[in-house]
Each structure stands twice: as structure tokens, then as C-alpha cells.
Amino acid sequence: MMKFNKAQIIGLKRKRGEKNLSVGQLADELGLSRFTVSRIINHSSSEFTSSTVIKVNDWVLKEYVLS
């Protein structure tokens, strides 16, 4: 199990806001469930699978590189 740090969550929230995405739309882009994305954004769980962390990190990095 892995954790997100504050910078990772801020980056995810920032890109979600810039793209004006709902939690459901963001979940679709990430390939995760809405429930999981909501837990990440709201800090309601501290541990996630490594595949979840990798998906989020890859998406955030891709969005920053493409912008």
C-alpha cells in the first residue's frame, strides 16, 4: 500500500480544476472509480494500491507536460 503526499494531491486538484472536470469525469480519465478518486481528493483514506498511485501520477505528469 502507498500514500499520496500533499504535492501529489494538490497537482491532481489543480489539473482537475483547470480542465473543469467532475469527480466522475476525472475518474474516467484516470481509469479509477469515482469512489477512489473522491477518497484521494478528500483525504478520506491514507493508503492506496500502488497501481492507483501510478495511474494518478502518470495522469498528472502527462497533464503538466501537455499544458
Phi, psi and omega in degrees: 000148183229163179240154172268141173268172185300319181296322179296316181291319178298317178299318178296313179296319181297312180292325176298317179293317180298324181269358179054051183261141171285169177300320179296317179294318178297318179301318178298316180295325182278340185077030180237169176280156176300322180300314180295315180297319178298319178296322179295309185296322184266007179055032183274359174214142184261345184233136181225161178292157179297326180294325177294314180297319179296316179300315180294313180299316179299317181295314181297314179299315179300317181294321179290323180290322183279346183270000000 
